Amino acid sequence: MDPTESSPNQFRHVVAMPYPGRGHINPMMNLCKRLVRRYPDLHVTFVVTEEWLGFIGSDQKPDRIHFATLPNLIPSELVRAKDFIGFIDAVYTRLEEPFERVLDRLNSPPPSAIIADTYVIWAVRVGTKRNIPVVSLWTMSATILSFFLHADLLVSHGHALTEPSGDETVDYVPGLSPTKLRDLPPISEGYSHLLFKKAKLCFDELPRAKCLLFTTACELEPKAIEAFTSKLDIPVYAIGPLIPFEELCVGNEGSEPDYIRWLDEQPVGSVIYISQGSFLSVSEAQIEEIVKGVRESGVRFLWVARGGESKLKEAFEGSSGVVVSWCDQLRVLCHKSVGGFWTHCGFNSTLEGIYSGTPMLAFPLFWDQLLNAKMIVEDWRVGMRIERKEEKLLIGREEIKEVVKRFMDRESEEGKEMRRRACDLSEISRGAVAERVRIRDFK
Ligand SMILES: O=c1ccn([C@@H]2O[C@H](COP(=O)(O)OP(=O)(O)O[C@H]3O[C@H](CO)[C@@H](O)[C@H](O)[C@H]3O)[C@@H](O)[C@H]2O)c(=O)[nH]1
């Protein structure tokens, strides 16, 4: 039964409004799947743009999750990285009205809650106007949100106005362990500053939400979660790891994708899985260095390339790896042949890396990814990083070759310790079952 049709039997109805981006839609969908699994009388209307429906419309999902669409009034996902701020502006200004029209049609029964990404700035406003409680879902780390909400402390500690050295340490943000400025997004200057000003508008809406959900697990960021108890007056729940681990046990009925069959044939822990996330890219020159470095390391690899797949396949011809355009990432990470994860440190990837117990080679590109990399390497100690002396400087193939070899060495003391830690953290993450979110909290 679709909530737009009339129904004699009452069921509960929740509307999910993710921010239009892979790193946001995935955890929102994981949350909705978990909710309908738990509550047999719950239906979810999952709202995406028509373009996104094309991307995810045929993915498997429970029958009680229904899609509703907004017209394509924002720049395409395929080009959004080119003008990130323009994209945010479009989401802020063009989707509210069509979202209201969707709500107008959802009457039987009307939704009892809206779950909206924290970056969907107008969701709380729309919910308040209609007397529908809005639950805010934050898809990055709790620690980075604490940093953002305490940005004024940077000013009072002289870390904002002058050009501080990246070596200076920030040790005064609640929930954030001592962190070098270079491991935090530079929210006081340049592009990141513009972005922060936009994001801050959403943070200002947070106190009016019914509650705040984190995709992280309390066990992974206990101090940051605790910091919110005093910072916000609304309830805060860490319900993660909000990743699709329930789907790992769903079989493929003998039709495994080629990359899984290839992985099946590789020695245990021998493959590095390389992914730069779903939409940001590194420069072509840097990709070339990475390709050469990985190739010369001799390490087996599975590389996810978004676009440029055929060029990469050509560059890797005769080498010991596979290039794909997309894969089932968590499944790959949990495969016994995968012994390392080269990641851009998007937060979903970080949670997936931790869950699978795969050590991570951190190569952050932007924004929260910088802090995720620091947490991976210094706080959780489940990875190494590729050091960038300066943001714009290329990292050469020789350095990449050496770091990849070192990272994938399972026999060194460093390698053994990193793998032990990754295994321990995986246990903790697997134990952190999302028992904490209850539908009554939305009422
Ligand atoms: O071949 C692939 C590649 C990716 N994924 C999935 O795509 C998602 C990617 O999410 P994430 O790792 O968070 O990367 P981004 O899409 O880049 O994430 C955006 O959103 C995140 C959460 O808000 C932020 O932490 C990032 O900085 C931001 O770039 C993950 O669930 C992956 O499993 C696949 O399933 N297959």
PDBQT file of the ligand as one rigid body, heavy atoms in Angstrom, charges set to zero:
ROOT
HETATM    1  O1  LIG A 501      32.008   1.634  -5.754  1.00  0.00    +0.000 OA
HETATM    2  C1  LIG A 501      31.453   2.133  -4.773  1.00  0.00    +0.000 A 
HETATM    3  C2  LIG A 501      31.857   3.362  -4.201  1.00  0.00    +0.000 A 
HETATM    4  C3  LIG A 501      31.155   3.828  -3.103  1.00  0.00    +0.000 A 
HETATM    5  N1  LIG A 501      30.108   3.125  -2.607  1.00  0.00    +0.000 N 
HETATM    6  C4  LIG A 501      29.356   3.620  -1.442  1.00  0.00    +0.000 C 
HETATM    7  O2  LIG A 501      29.144   5.010  -1.552  1.00  0.00    +0.000 OA
HETATM    8  C5  LIG A 501      29.155   5.586  -0.263  1.00  0.00    +0.000 C 
HETATM    9  C6  LIG A 501      30.117   6.739  -0.291  1.00  0.00    +0.000 C 
HETATM   10  O3  LIG A 501      29.990   7.472   0.892  1.00  0.00    +0.000 OA
HETATM   11  P1  LIG A 501      31.234   8.181   1.593  1.00  0.00    +0.000 P 
HETATM   12  O4  LIG A 501      32.307   7.209   1.833  1.00  0.00    +0.000 OA
HETATM   13  O5  LIG A 501      30.734   8.865   2.811  1.00  0.00    +0.000 OA
HETATM   14  O6  LIG A 501      31.779   9.159   0.501  1.00  0.00    +0.000 OA
HETATM   15  P2  LIG A 501      31.108  10.445  -0.249  1.00  0.00    +0.000 P 
HETATM   16  O7  LIG A 501      30.024  10.038  -1.128  1.00  0.00    +0.000 OA
HETATM   17  O8  LIG A 501      32.235  11.205  -0.836  1.00  0.00    +0.000 OA
HETATM   18  O9  LIG A 501      30.537  11.219   1.023  1.00  0.00    +0.000 OA
HETATM   19  C7  LIG A 501      30.071  12.531   1.202  1.00  0.00    +0.000 C 
HETATM   20  O10 LIG A 501      29.238  12.417   2.361  1.00  0.00    +0.000 OA
HETATM   21  C8  LIG A 501      29.900  11.917   3.533  1.00  0.00    +0.000 C 
HETATM   22  C9  LIG A 501      28.868  11.761   4.632  1.00  0.00    +0.000 C 
HETATM   23  O11 LIG A 501      28.217  12.958   4.861  1.00  0.00    +0.000 OA
HETATM   24  C10 LIG A 501      31.050  12.834   3.934  1.00  0.00    +0.000 C 
HETATM   25  O12 LIG A 501      31.750  12.277   5.043  1.00  0.00    +0.000 OA
HETATM   26  C11 LIG A 501      31.997  13.033   2.748  1.00  0.00    +0.000 C 
HETATM   27  O13 LIG A 501      33.010  13.977   3.062  1.00  0.00    +0.000 OA
HETATM   28  C12 LIG A 501      31.228  13.501   1.513  1.00  0.00    +0.000 C 
HETATM   29  O14 LIG A 501      32.102  13.579   0.396  1.00  0.00    +0.000 OA
HETATM   30  C13 LIG A 501      29.568   4.493   0.728  1.00  0.00    +0.000 C 
HETATM   31  O15 LIG A 501      28.425   4.006   1.396  1.00  0.00    +0.000 OA
HETATM   32  C14 LIG A 501      30.139   3.398  -0.176  1.00  0.00    +0.000 C 
HETATM   33  O16 LIG A 501      29.926   2.107   0.308  1.00  0.00    +0.000 OA
HETATM   34  C15 LIG A 501      29.735   1.923  -3.147  1.00  0.00    +0.000 A 
HETATM   35  O17 LIG A 501      28.817   1.260  -2.678  1.00  0.00    +0.000 OA
HETATM   36  N2  LIG A 501      30.421   1.483  -4.225  1.00  0.00    +0.000 N 
ENDROOT
TORSDOF 0
